[in-house]
Structure formats: structure tokens, C-alpha cells
Amino acid sequence: MEQAGEKGRKVCVTGAGGYVASWLIKLLLANGYQVHGTVRDPSNERNSHLMKLDKASENLRLFKVELLDYDSVLAAIAGCQGVFHVASPVPATKVSNPEEEVIAPAVTGTLNVLNACSAVGVKRVVVVSSVAALAIKPQWPEGQVMDEGSWSDKEYCQITENWYCLSKTMAEAEALEYAEKHRLDVVTVCPSLVIGPMQQPTVNASSLFLITILRGIRESMEDRIHHIVDVRDLADALLLTYETTEASGRYICASHPIKAHDLVDMLKKMYPDNNDYRIKFTEPDFVYVLTSEKLKKLGWRCRPLEESLVDSVEFYKEAGHLEN
Ligand SMILES: NC(=O)c1ccc[n+]([C@@H]2O[C@H](COP(=O)([O-])OP(=O)(O)OC[C@H]3O[C@@H](n4cnc5c(N)ncnc54)[C@H](OP(=O)(O)O)[C@@H]3O)[C@@H](O)[C@H]2O)c1
């Protein structure tokens, strides 16, 4: 197995200020990488945590990049041997113009990144996709375990106006097709719902999942199986798939399957005084259980769910995110 860094010590991470990318950059800096981080607005307070990371002053350089502006993407990737394409719109609320706000930045944005990687001679690209690209499939037989061979049903995503899932499905499919056509080494990682402490000052969409339950402002939710993964374990998975030569194709990164009502029961037991947790559970349209065996075979390990929950809740409390 190839050792850390042989693919290159200078890497680019897109969407640097976001939840997942911030943890990835912290890990890359701790492992001695030089990082080009892309942000849309370097002077915005939401990106202020990045230059405070350990070793950031020596090894992190921020670039002003809009995914739809190819030249800005190319400038950030120039000189890098590896790229982690993390940036993609993750809307927390309904969007009014899905094509412009979600689909184009995800799909054209990914193609811009891959074209720039080809132009620069990047050795490996790790694209952060999502289980949203493989699990939105109402015809899936209940009880059958889902692996990397599955793709979300684009038509169903469209009918249900699930623009985020549609964007991730289209973007990942384009990325793998591009890789094959242009002989670019692309690996995709498909995380499930990501939780854990945040580095960034603003709250991202997936962190709202636990925060709204804990604050008692969530009235109802589908009682489906969530496959929760810790953001720190996801960062490990991204580095692992970058550093391991034999990694190829797609990797599901989803650790702990738990039904929504069991998760809420766990939180109730752990934090009984928090609120009265009066959530109404509704029947989901379909259920699926995912496997991360392929990633585990590369050596990926993840922490227990309890640890992720405790660390998340303690972080939210400290940061004031649980105050109504
Ligand atoms: N969190 C999860 O539960 C989860 C699960 C599965 C997959 N993922 C995937 O993980 C990746 C990161 O998600 P996250 O949770 O870290 O979300 P996040 O905190 O919202 O980060 C998304 C990042 O993408 C950037 N971005 C969006 N549109 C852009 C554009 N047009 N040009 C340049 N940058 C753009 C954002 O920049 P600004 O800060 O400027 O808006 C932000 O830095 C995404 O690809 C997401 O689909 C996340």
C-alpha cells in the first residue's frame, strides 16, 4: 500500500470554509500537506476560522473561487498534485431557482474542477458525493442491503422536487463518466448524514438535524433509518481514499444505522432535561440499509455513535446553538 503523501503534498480543497472541508483541511495540515483552499469570499467572517487552524499560516493559502468561473477554479488548482472537490450547494431550506442555485453549481462546478485537474495534470481527485446519489430509490426492495452499485432515481428526485439529491446524483455520475473518458484518477466518497462538532462559525444544514431536535423545534420527522457518520471520520475517509493507491470508484461512508425514533430515544436518555422531545414520527416512503464494507476494506474505522452525539451536543451547548 502506498504511504501518505506519495501522490503529492500540495492539494486543493474546494469549499474550504464549509463544515466537512474545514475538518478535512485541519487533518491535511496536521499531516503535513500544503493546502490551497477555495472560498467564495475570503474576507467573510464565515471563513475566519480557517487561518486560525494549526499550521495554517505556513501551509494554507486561500483562493477566491466561484465554481462556475473556470479561470478562478484553475488558478486554485494550479501547482497541486491532488484535489478534494468538496464544494456543492447544500440548501437548508427550499430553493426558488433549483437549476441556478443547486444543479448548475453542483454539475457544471464539478466539471470545471475536473477540467482544471486535467489541464494541470492532477494525480488524483477525491469528489465528495453523497448517499443522496445512490439511495433515493423508492423501488428498492425492503431489507436488501444497498452498496455502491446503486444510483438514485433521477426521475423520482425530479417529481418530488428533491433538487439536492438530483444535483448530487447528476454531479457524481458526470464525474465518473469524465474520469473514464479523460483517464483522470477520480474517486468518489458518498457520506450519509454528517454530524459532529463544527469548526466554522455558522451552522450548516446537516448540523441543524440534531440542533432542531435538541431545541424542541422539530415537530415531525420520517421514522426512517439514518446512517449517521461523524465529520472527523469522514475527513479520515477522504484522506484514506486519497492516499491509498488501489482506491477506485465509489465509496459509501455511512457508519451507524439507526431509526429516527431510536435516535430521539437515545437523546432523551442522554439529555432528559433538554426539552420534552414531542416529535411526531411519520412512515417513510421507502427504507434502505447501506453498507460501508468497501471503505472498511481500505482500512476505514469509525467512532461509536454515542461519542459523536456527546461531542456534538457539548459543542452546540458551548457555542450557544441550543438557546431558543
Ligand atoms: N453534511 C452532510 O450531512 C453531508 C452528507 C453527504 C454529503 N455531503 C456533501 O459534503 C460536501 C460539503 O457539505 P457540508 O455539509 O460541508 O456543507 P457546507 O458547510 O454548506 O459547505 C458547502 C461548501 O460549498 C461551497 N459552495 C456552494 N456553492 C458554491 C459555488 N457556487 N462556488 C463555490 N463554492 C460553493 C460553500 O461556500 P460558501 O461558504 O461560500 O457558501 C461551502 O463552503 C457537499 O458536497 C455535500 O453535498 C454533506
The ligand as an ORCA input file, in Angstrom:
! r2SCAN-3c Opt
* xyz 0 1
  N     -23.145     17.441      5.786
  C     -23.722     16.327      5.348
  O     -24.566     15.686      6.046
  C     -23.357     15.773      4.010
  C     -23.774     14.483      3.688
  C     -23.432     13.954      2.449
  C     -22.677     14.696      1.560
  N     -22.302     15.955      1.889
  C     -21.505     16.702      0.907
  O     -20.353     17.229      1.537
  C     -19.960     18.447      0.902
  C     -19.797     19.534      1.937
  O     -21.028     19.716      2.617
  P     -21.099     20.474      4.017
  O     -22.027     19.731      4.872
  O     -19.725     20.784      4.481
  O     -21.857     21.808      3.566
  P     -21.476     23.343      3.732
  O     -20.910     23.602      5.070
  O     -22.682     24.091      3.311
  O     -20.333     23.524      2.652
  C     -20.605     23.656      1.281
  C     -19.493     24.486      0.673
  O     -19.711     24.595     -0.740
  C     -19.446     25.925     -1.120
  N     -20.171     26.293     -2.335
  C     -21.503     26.117     -2.595
  N     -21.793     26.613     -3.809
  C     -20.635     27.112     -4.322
  C     -20.283     27.764     -5.529
  N     -21.187     28.017     -6.484
  N     -18.976     28.138     -5.704
  C     -18.059     27.918     -4.752
  N     -18.323     27.300     -3.581
  C     -19.601     26.901     -3.372
  C     -19.929     26.758      0.062
  O     -19.326     28.024      0.011
  P     -19.946     29.296      0.819
  O     -19.437     29.120      2.232
  O     -19.384     30.464      0.127
  O     -21.444     29.176      0.718
  C     -19.428     25.906      1.223
  O     -18.092     26.201      1.528
  C     -21.046     18.741     -0.141
  O     -20.593     18.272     -1.385
  C     -22.232     17.911      0.338
  O     -23.108     17.553     -0.705
  C     -22.608     16.512      3.094
*
